[in-house]
Amino acid sequence: MAKKSSKKVKKPLAAVNPLDKPAQNSQQAGLSEAVATETQAVKPSAEQTSAEAPPKLLTPLAAAWPTATLPESPKTPEKTAVGEKAPTPTAPQSVKVTFILLDLGARQVSLCGDFNGWTTDATPMKRHEGGHWETTVALAPGRYQYKFVVDGHWIPDPLAHEHVWNQHGTLNSVIEVRP
């Protein structure tokens, strides 16, 4: 009769995953059923798990982002060579805006607003056939308030899309000039 050895071979616990199916994995690995049940019953403590598992830290954002570069200091303008033209700064382009007022009985009409210092005689309007009054003004892009002066009476533009109250308690018409 052959004697059976009573020595049991134990592998370290880290090599066996307790979440795997113990019967199949232990037989495949050549372990006895006693070792498999022993592996199942022993659960590592919290200290052992934290010591064995690598720390799960989030990578700091600064490590993932490229390094920031400092803004360059303003450079002094280079001198142009003799005969070369220096680039000229472009002035805001003006836009021709036509103002129209339909008033058949008016004798004199003018346009007043932010763009002409609210002067009543700075921008007179011309009467056209059919009885409407018209003038064209070149304005830089922006927002302007204006009114018509019809035979000495200040009136807001009845065709304006927007009106605002002024310090006199009356309405000013508003125009937004875009490039």
C-alpha positions in Angstrom: 0.0 0.0 0.0 1.1 3.4 -0.8 1.2 6.0 1.9 -0.5 9.3 1.3 1.4 12.3 2.3 -0.3 14.4 5.0 1.5 17.5 3.9 -0.8 20.2 2.5 0.5 22.7 0.1 -0.8 26.2 0.8 -0.4 29.0 -1.6 -0.4 32.6 -0.4 -3.9 34.2 -0.1 -3.0 37.0 -2.5 -2.8 34.4 -5.4 -6.3 33.2 -4.9 -9.2 35.6 -5.6 -12.0 34.9 -3.1 -14.6 36.2 -5.5 -13.9 33.5 -8.1 -15.8 30.3 -7.9 -13.8 28.4 -5.3 -14.5 24.8 -6.4 -13.5 25.3 -10.0 -10.5 27.6 -9.5 -9.1 25.5 -6.6 -9.3 22.3 -8.7 -7.8 24.0 -11.7 -4.9 25.3 -9.5 -4.4 21.9 -8.0 -5.5 22.8 -4.5 -7.4 20.5 -2.2 -11.0 21.2 -1.2 -9.9 22.0 2.3 -7.6 24.8 1.2 -10.4 26.1 -1.1 -12.9 26.3 1.8 -10.2 27.8 4.0 -9.6 30.5 1.5 -13.3 31.2 1.3 -13.7 31.5 5.0 -10.8 33.9 5.6 -11.5 37.4 4.6 -8.7 39.9 4.7 -9.0 42.7 7.3 -9.4 46.3 6.3 -5.8 47.0 7.3 -4.5 44.2 5.0 -6.7 45.3 2.1 -5.6 49.0 2.3 -1.9 47.9 2.7 -2.1 45.6 -0.3 -4.2 47.7 -2.7 -2.7 50.7 -4.3 -4.1 54.0 -3.1 -6.9 55.2 -5.4 -6.1 58.9 -5.6 -7.4 61.1 -8.3 -4.7 62.7 -10.5 -4.4 66.4 -9.6 -5.7 68.5 -12.5 -2.4 70.5 -12.5 -0.6 67.3 -13.4 -2.9 66.5 -16.3 -3.0 70.1 -17.7 -0.1 71.6 -19.6 1.8 74.2 -17.7 0.6 77.8 -18.1 2.8 80.3 -19.9 3.1 83.8 -18.7 1.8 86.5 -21.0 4.4 88.3 -23.0 5.3 91.8 -21.9 4.1 94.5 -24.3 6.6 95.2 -27.0 7.7 98.6 -28.0 6.7 99.5 -31.5 9.4 98.9 -34.1 10.6 101.9 -36.0 9.8 101.8 -39.7 12.5 102.1 -42.3 12.7 105.3 -44.2 10.2 105.3 -47.0 7.9 102.7 -45.5 4.4 103.6 -44.3 3.5 102.7 -40.7 0.2 100.9 -40.5 -2.5 103.4 -39.7 -5.2 102.5 -37.1 -8.5 102.1 -38.7 -11.2 104.5 -37.6 -14.6 103.0 -37.0 -16.5 103.0 -40.3 -19.5 105.2 -40.5 -22.8 103.9 -41.8 -25.2 106.1 -43.8 -28.6 106.0 -42.1 -31.7 107.6 -43.7 -34.4 109.0 -41.4 -37.9 109.4 -42.8 -40.9 111.2 -41.3 -44.3 111.2 -43.0 -46.0 114.5 -42.1 -48.1 116.0 -44.9 -48.9 119.3 -43.2 -45.4 120.2 -41.8 -43.6 123.3 -43.1 -40.2 122.7 -41.5 -38.7 119.5 -40.1 -35.2 118.8 -38.6 -33.5 115.8 -36.9 -32.0 116.2 -33.5 -30.1 113.6 -31.4 -27.0 112.4 -29.6 -25.1 112.5 -32.9 -25.5 116.3 -33.4 -25.7 117.6 -29.9 -29.5 117.9 -29.9 -29.1 121.1 -32.0 -32.4 121.9 -33.8 -30.9 123.5 -36.9 -27.9 121.1 -37.3 -29.6 118.5 -39.5 -32.5 119.9 -41.5 -34.7 117.4 -43.4 -35.8 117.8 -47.0 -39.4 117.4 -48.2 -39.9 115.0 -51.1 -42.8 114.3 -53.4 -45.7 112.7 -51.7 -45.2 114.7 -48.5 -42.5 112.7 -46.6 -39.4 114.3 -45.1 -36.0 112.7 -45.4 -32.4 113.1 -44.5 -29.3 110.9 -44.5 -26.6 111.0 -41.7 -23.3 109.1 -41.5 -23.1 107.5 -38.1 -20.4 105.4 -36.4 -21.7 102.0 -35.1 -23.4 102.5 -31.8 -26.7 103.3 -30.1 -28.3 106.7 -30.5 -31.3 108.6 -29.2 -33.1 111.1 -31.5 -36.3 113.1 -32.1 -37.8 115.1 -34.9 -38.6 118.8 -34.5 -41.7 119.5 -36.6 -42.6 123.2 -36.8 -41.0 123.8 -33.4 -42.6 120.7 -31.7 -40.4 117.8 -30.5 -41.9 114.4 -31.5 -40.5 110.9 -31.3 -40.2 108.9 -34.5 -43.5 107.0 -35.0 -41.6 104.3 -37.1 -38.9 103.6 -34.5 -38.7 100.1 -33.0 -37.6 101.4 -29.6 -38.3 104.4 -27.4 -36.9 105.5 -24.0 -38.0 108.1 -21.5 -35.8 111.2 -21.2 -35.3 113.7 -18.3 -38.1 115.9 -19.6 -40.7 113.1 -19.2 -41.1 112.6 -22.9 -40.0 109.8 -25.2 -36.8 109.7 -27.3 -36.5 107.3 -30.2 -33.6 104.9 -30.3 -31.6 103.6 -33.2 -28.9 101.0 -33.1 -26.3 101.4 -35.9 -24.4 98.2 -36.8 -21.4 98.0 -39.1 
